[in-house]
């Protein structure tokens, strides 16, 4: 029987070739560390020290992880969707819940905090948003502002596609 785990129970360290995968994982509510210039030793150390699952398309790095007893998933599929499905299947995740989306900044992996008073960010967002949106979030690290916009339709479509393949 497949086991369903809550998404936030898993954390990842993502190699430099998989930035888009890291961003999608963050959107889905996963803690995914990614740096474009990270080297293999930093990935191995982060995995060992913080217990992060290594996501890599580098077969040599994957083999090094396995040799050291570290959790790793090899991203060797053609499409982003196929690679995401590979991750979720490897972790026995049966579906992605579109109601439980990101608590992580897609840019820096910082935690998102709900903004109570939207007037406190009026100088940081376009005026039209201040009048058309009620809910905003702010990254606790990089201060990026988020809101629910039209991109949510694309994300919902991606989630449906992934769930159909799971």
C-alpha positions as CSV (number, residue, x, y, z in Angstrom):
1,X,0.0,0.0,0.0
2,X,1.3,3.5,-0.9
3,X,2.0,5.8,1.9
4,X,0.9,9.4,1.7
5,X,3.0,11.9,3.6
6,X,2.5,15.6,4.1
7,X,4.5,17.5,1.6
8,X,6.4,19.6,4.2
9,X,7.9,16.5,5.7
10,X,10.5,16.4,2.9
11,X,13.3,18.8,2.3
12,X,15.6,18.8,-0.7
13,X,19.0,20.1,-1.9
14,X,18.8,20.6,-5.7
15,X,21.8,20.6,-7.9
16,X,22.6,23.5,-10.2
17,X,21.0,22.1,-13.3
18,X,17.5,21.8,-11.8
19,X,16.5,25.3,-10.8
20,X,13.0,25.1,-12.3
21,X,12.4,21.9,-10.4
22,X,13.4,23.6,-7.2
23,X,11.0,26.5,-7.9
24,X,8.1,24.1,-8.6
25,X,8.8,22.1,-5.4
26,X,8.6,25.4,-3.5
27,X,5.3,26.2,-5.1
28,X,4.0,22.8,-4.0
29,X,5.0,23.5,-0.4
30,X,8.4,21.7,-0.2
31,X,11.5,23.1,1.4
32,X,14.0,23.0,-1.6
33,X,17.4,24.6,-1.3
34,X,18.9,25.6,-4.6
35,X,21.9,27.8,-5.6
36,X,23.0,28.1,-9.2
37,X,26.7,27.9,-8.3
38,X,26.5,25.2,-5.7
39,X,29.3,22.5,-5.9
40,X,29.0,18.8,-5.3
41,X,30.7,18.9,-1.9
42,X,28.3,21.5,-0.6
43,X,25.4,19.4,-1.8
44,X,26.8,16.3,-0.1
45,X,27.5,18.1,3.1
46,X,24.0,19.7,3.2
47,X,22.3,16.4,2.6
48,X,24.3,14.7,5.3
49,X,24.1,17.6,7.9
50,X,20.5,18.6,7.3
51,X,19.0,15.3,6.1
52,X,18.0,16.8,2.7
53,X,17.2,14.5,-0.2
54,X,19.5,15.3,-3.1
55,X,17.9,15.9,-6.5
56,X,20.4,15.6,-9.3
57,X,20.7,15.0,-13.0
58,X,24.4,14.2,-12.5
59,X,24.9,10.4,-12.5
60,X,28.3,10.7,-10.8
61,X,26.9,12.8,-8.0
62,X,24.0,10.4,-7.7
63,X,26.4,7.5,-7.3
64,X,28.4,9.4,-4.7
65,X,25.3,10.1,-2.7
66,X,24.3,6.4,-2.8
67,X,27.9,5.4,-1.8
68,X,27.7,7.7,1.2
69,X,24.3,6.4,2.2
70,X,22.5,9.7,1.4
71,X,19.0,9.9,0.0
72,X,19.1,10.9,-3.6
73,X,16.8,10.9,-6.6
74,X,18.2,10.9,-10.1
75,X,16.4,13.3,-12.5
76,X,16.9,11.5,-15.9
77,X,13.5,12.1,-17.6
78,X,12.9,14.3,-20.6
79,X,10.3,16.7,-19.2
80,X,9.9,18.7,-16.0
81,X,6.6,17.0,-15.3
82,X,8.1,13.5,-15.7
83,X,10.9,14.5,-13.3
84,X,8.4,15.8,-10.7
85,X,6.4,12.6,-11.0
86,X,9.6,10.6,-10.5
87,X,10.3,12.6,-7.2
88,X,6.7,12.1,-5.9
89,X,6.7,8.4,-6.8
90,X,10.0,7.9,-5.1
91,X,8.6,9.3,-1.9
92,X,5.2,7.4,-2.2
93,X,3.3,10.7,-2.6
94,X,0.0,9.8,-4.2
95,X,-1.1,13.3,-5.1
96,X,-0.4,17.0,-4.8
97,X,-3.0,18.9,-2.9
98,X,-3.7,22.2,-4.8
99,X,-5.3,23.6,-1.6
100,X,-2.0,23.4,0.3
101,X,0.3,25.4,-1.8
102,X,3.5,27.3,-1.1
103,X,4.7,28.4,2.2
104,X,8.1,29.0,0.7
105,X,9.4,31.9,-1.4
106,X,10.0,30.6,-5.0
107,X,13.1,32.8,-5.2
108,X,15.1,32.2,-2.0
109,X,13.2,29.4,-0.1
110,X,12.4,31.8,2.7
111,X,9.1,31.3,4.7
112,X,6.1,33.4,3.5
113,X,4.2,35.4,6.1
114,X,0.7,36.6,5.5
115,X,0.4,40.4,5.5
116,X,-2.3,41.6,7.8
117,X,-2.4,45.2,6.7
118,X,-2.1,45.5,2.9
119,X,-1.6,49.2,3.2
120,X,1.8,48.5,4.8
121,X,3.0,47.3,1.3
122,X,1.3,49.9,-0.8
123,X,4.6,51.4,-2.0
124,X,5.8,47.9,-3.0
125,X,3.0,46.7,-5.3
126,X,1.1,48.3,-8.2
127,X,-1.9,50.3,-7.2
128,X,-4.3,48.1,-9.2
129,X,-3.3,45.2,-7.0
130,X,-4.0,47.1,-3.8
131,X,-7.6,47.6,-5.0
132,X,-8.2,44.2,-6.6
133,X,-6.4,41.7,-4.2
134,X,-7.1,41.2,-0.5
135,X,-4.5,38.6,0.5
136,X,-0.7,39.1,0.2
137,X,2.3,37.3,1.5
138,X,5.9,38.5,2.1
139,X,9.0,36.5,2.2
140,X,10.7,36.6,5.5
141,X,14.2,36.6,3.9
142,X,14.1,38.5,0.6
143,X,11.0,40.6,1.2
144,X,9.4,39.6,-2.1
145,X,5.6,40.2,-2.1
146,X,3.2,37.4,-3.4
147,X,-0.5,37.4,-4.2
148,X,-2.8,35.0,-5.9
149,X,-2.8,35.9,-9.6
150,X,-3.5,34.4,-13.0
151,X,-0.4,32.1,-12.7
152,X,-2.5,30.0,-10.3
153,X,-4.4,28.6,-13.3
154,X,-1.1,27.3,-14.8
155,X,-0.1,25.9,-11.5
156,X,-3.5,24.2,-11.1
157,X,-3.1,22.7,-14.6
158,X,0.4,21.4,-13.8
159,X,-0.9,19.9,-10.6
160,X,-3.8,18.1,-12.5
161,X,-1.2,16.8,-15.0
162,X,1.1,15.5,-12.3
163,X,-1.8,13.9,-10.3
164,X,-3.1,12.1,-13.4
165,X,0.4,10.5,-13.9
166,X,0.7,9.6,-10.2
